[in-house]
Amino acid sequence: MINACAPLLADEIIKRAENLGVALLLDGVKKAGIDIPNGGCMDAAIMPVDRGMAVVGTALTVETSDGDNFPIHVASYSFEADGYVMVIDGKGYMKRAYFGDLIMGACQAVGFKGMVVDGCTRDRDGNIALGFPVYSRGFMPCGPIKKNEGNINTPITCAGVRVVPGDLVVGDSDGVCVIPKEHIETVLAAAEEKQAYESKRRETIAAYREARKNGTKLPQLAPQWVLDMMK
């Protein structure tokens, strides 16, 4: 089944998410009390090909299995891809790579912002040279097969997280999270509150470090909630 892409998320949403990152967004899910599978966090094994890669965009989904990358080829060449992150449910298959730097380069050329696959990739050095954000479960030099059409732009489960076309996908050095489109505003607001709290904590830590260095009165370092729980 091949469906049209969901509408792109607004630029304002993308920019706010870029300013937060995966950890803060997941804190926002928790703070907002939203019940979604795995809290929106993909399995810990899903990591960037190279540290420092980061991506924020709108989900375009692909479902395939058994190392079959024909659906990935179809998704790569069928849409106006600017602003989308291709999220591939590869069923965690580890015996073949789903794609390498040729597909990565093609996806980059047509405007995809990055790719996430529950499975393996290959051509690690080529991927790093491209500077194209790719997240996978690992690396396998054995190449893919090309057989079935699969499903494109249907709801999937990728690395323990439900992904619907149009959801917010965010990846950085910590991993990948997916925020359902109906919860994005709530999660962003909660994450921004946590970001403000963390900024104040960093100021307190810096002040404590400076006071200790100078031999002046130490500010309270422990957060108040810690002191309250210790009573």
C-alpha positions as CSV (number, residue, x, y, z in Angstrom):
1,M,0.0,0.0,0.0
2,I,1.4,3.4,-1.0
3,N,-0.3,6.5,0.4
4,A,0.3,10.2,0.0
5,C,2.5,12.0,2.5
6,A,1.0,13.7,5.5
7,P,1.2,17.5,5.6
8,L,4.5,18.9,6.8
9,L,4.7,20.2,10.3
10,A,4.9,24.0,10.7
11,D,8.3,25.6,10.6
12,E,7.7,27.0,14.1
13,I,7.2,23.5,15.5
14,I,10.4,22.3,13.8
15,K,12.4,25.2,15.2
16,R,11.1,24.8,18.7
17,A,12.0,21.1,18.6
18,E,15.4,21.8,17.2
19,N,16.1,24.0,20.3
20,L,15.1,21.2,22.7
21,G,16.5,17.8,21.6
22,V,15.5,14.2,22.3
23,A,16.0,14.1,26.1
24,L,14.1,17.3,26.8
25,L,11.2,16.2,24.6
26,L,11.0,12.9,26.4
27,D,11.0,14.8,29.7
28,G,8.1,16.8,28.2
29,V,6.1,13.7,27.4
30,K,6.6,12.5,31.0
31,K,5.9,15.9,32.5
32,A,2.7,16.2,30.5
33,G,1.5,12.7,31.6
34,I,1.0,11.5,28.0
35,D,0.5,7.8,27.7
36,I,2.3,6.6,24.5
37,P,4.3,3.4,23.9
38,N,7.8,3.6,25.4
39,G,7.1,7.3,26.1
40,G,7.9,8.0,22.5
41,C,11.5,6.8,22.9
42,M,12.9,4.3,20.4
43,D,14.9,1.3,21.6
44,A,18.4,2.2,22.9
45,A,20.0,0.3,20.1
46,I,18.7,2.9,17.5
47,M,21.6,5.3,17.4
48,P,23.2,7.7,14.9
49,V,25.7,6.4,12.4
50,D,28.1,9.1,13.7
51,R,28.0,11.1,16.9
52,G,26.8,14.6,16.4
53,M,24.2,13.8,13.7
54,A,20.9,15.4,14.4
55,V,17.5,15.6,12.6
56,V,14.1,17.1,13.2
57,G,11.3,16.6,10.7
58,T,7.9,15.2,9.7
59,A,7.5,11.4,9.6
60,L,7.2,9.6,6.3
61,T,6.8,5.9,7.1
62,V,7.9,2.7,5.4
63,E,7.2,-0.9,6.4
64,T,9.3,-3.8,5.1
65,S,11.0,-6.9,6.4
66,D,13.7,-9.5,5.9
67,G,16.2,-7.0,4.5
68,D,14.0,-6.1,1.5
69,N,14.8,-2.5,0.4
70,F,12.5,-2.3,-2.6
71,P,9.9,-0.3,-0.5
72,I,12.7,2.1,0.5
73,H,13.6,2.7,-3.1
74,V,10.0,3.4,-3.9
75,A,9.7,5.9,-1.0
76,S,12.9,7.5,-2.0
77,Y,11.8,8.5,-5.5
78,S,8.0,8.9,-5.2
79,F,7.4,12.2,-3.2
80,E,8.4,15.8,-2.8
81,A,10.6,14.9,0.2
82,D,11.7,18.3,1.5
83,G,11.2,18.4,5.3
84,Y,10.5,14.7,5.8
85,V,12.4,12.1,7.8
86,M,12.0,8.5,6.4
87,V,11.1,6.2,9.3
88,I,11.5,2.5,8.4
89,D,10.0,-0.4,10.3
90,G,12.4,-3.1,9.3
91,K,11.2,-5.5,12.0
92,G,14.7,-5.4,13.6
93,Y,16.1,-7.6,10.9
94,M,19.9,-7.9,11.4
95,K,21.1,-10.3,8.7
96,R,21.1,-7.8,5.8
97,A,21.6,-4.1,5.5
98,Y,18.5,-2.3,4.3
99,F,20.5,0.4,2.5
100,G,23.9,2.0,2.1
101,D,25.3,5.3,1.0
102,L,23.8,5.2,-2.5
103,I,20.2,5.3,-1.2
104,M,21.3,7.8,1.5
105,G,22.8,10.1,-1.1
106,A,19.7,9.8,-3.2
107,C,17.4,10.6,-0.3
108,Q,19.6,13.6,0.7
109,A,19.5,14.8,-3.0
110,V,15.7,14.8,-3.1
111,G,15.3,16.6,0.2
112,F,14.9,14.1,3.0
113,K,16.2,15.5,6.3
114,G,17.3,12.0,7.5
115,M,16.5,8.3,7.8
116,V,15.7,6.0,10.8
117,V,15.6,2.3,10.3
118,D,14.8,-0.6,12.7
119,G,17.4,-2.7,11.1
120,C,21.0,-2.4,9.8
121,T,22.7,-0.1,7.3
122,R,26.1,-0.3,5.7
123,D,28.7,2.0,4.0
124,R,29.3,3.7,7.4
125,D,32.3,5.8,6.1
126,G,30.3,6.9,3.0
127,N,27.4,7.9,5.2
128,I,29.7,10.0,7.4
129,A,31.2,11.6,4.4
130,L,27.7,12.6,3.2
131,G,26.9,14.3,6.5
132,F,23.4,12.9,6.2
133,P,21.7,11.9,9.5
134,V,21.0,8.2,9.6
135,Y,19.9,6.2,12.6
136,S,20.0,2.4,12.7
137,R,20.2,-0.7,14.9
138,G,23.7,-1.5,13.7
139,F,25.9,-2.3,10.7
140,M,25.9,-5.3,8.3
141,P,27.8,-5.4,5.1
142,C,25.6,-8.2,3.6
143,G,23.4,-6.4,1.0
144,P,19.6,-6.3,0.8
145,I,17.1,-8.1,-1.3
146,K,14.5,-6.5,-3.6
147,K,11.1,-8.2,-3.6
148,N,8.0,-6.8,-2.1
149,E,6.2,-3.4,-2.3
150,G,5.7,-3.1,1.4
151,N,3.7,-0.3,2.9
152,I,4.4,3.4,2.5
153,N,2.8,6.2,4.7
154,T,0.8,3.8,6.9
155,P,1.0,3.6,10.7
156,I,4.0,1.5,11.8
157,T,5.8,0.4,14.9
158,C,9.5,1.3,14.7
159,A,11.8,0.1,17.5
160,G,9.0,0.0,20.0
161,V,7.4,3.3,19.1
162,R,4.2,3.8,17.1
163,V,4.8,6.2,14.2
164,V,2.0,7.7,12.2
165,P,2.7,9.8,9.0
166,G,2.9,13.4,10.0
167,D,4.3,12.8,13.5
168,L,7.3,14.7,14.8
169,V,10.6,12.8,14.6
170,V,13.7,14.0,16.4
171,G,17.1,12.4,16.6
172,D,20.4,13.4,18.1
173,S,23.4,11.8,19.8
174,D,21.2,10.3,22.5
175,G,18.8,8.4,20.1
176,V,15.4,9.0,18.5
177,C,12.0,10.0,19.8
178,V,8.6,10.4,18.0
179,I,5.9,12.7,19.3
180,P,2.4,12.1,18.0
181,K,1.1,15.0,16.0
182,E,-1.9,15.5,18.3
183,H,0.4,15.9,21.3
184,I,3.1,18.1,19.9
185,E,2.1,21.4,21.3
186,T,1.6,20.0,24.8
187,V,4.9,18.2,24.8
188,L,6.8,21.2,23.4
189,A,5.4,23.5,26.1
190,A,6.3,21.0,28.9
191,A,9.8,20.4,27.5
192,E,10.4,24.2,27.3
193,E,9.4,24.5,31.0
194,K,12.0,21.7,31.8
195,Q,14.6,23.5,29.7
196,A,14.1,26.7,31.7
197,Y,14.5,24.7,34.9
198,E,17.7,23.1,33.7
199,S,19.1,26.5,32.7
200,K,18.6,27.7,36.2
201,R,20.2,24.5,37.6
202,R,23.3,25.1,35.5
203,E,23.5,28.6,36.8
204,T,23.3,27.3,40.4
205,I,26.0,24.7,39.7
206,A,28.3,27.3,38.1
207,A,27.8,29.6,41.1
208,Y,28.6,26.8,43.6
209,R,31.7,25.9,41.7
210,E,32.9,29.6,41.6
211,A,32.1,30.1,45.3
212,R,34.0,27.0,46.3
213,K,36.9,28.1,44.2
214,N,36.9,31.5,45.8
215,G,36.2,30.4,49.4
216,T,33.0,32.4,49.6
217,K,29.6,31.3,51.0
218,L,28.3,28.3,49.2
219,P,24.8,28.6,47.6
220,Q,22.4,25.7,48.1
221,L,23.3,23.1,45.5
222,A,20.7,20.4,46.1
223,P,17.4,21.1,44.4
224,Q,14.6,21.9,46.8
225,W,12.6,18.8,45.7
226,V,15.5,16.6,46.8
227,L,15.6,18.2,50.2
228,D,11.8,17.8,50.5
229,M,12.0,14.1,49.7
230,M,14.7,13.6,52.3
231,K,12.6,14.9,55.1
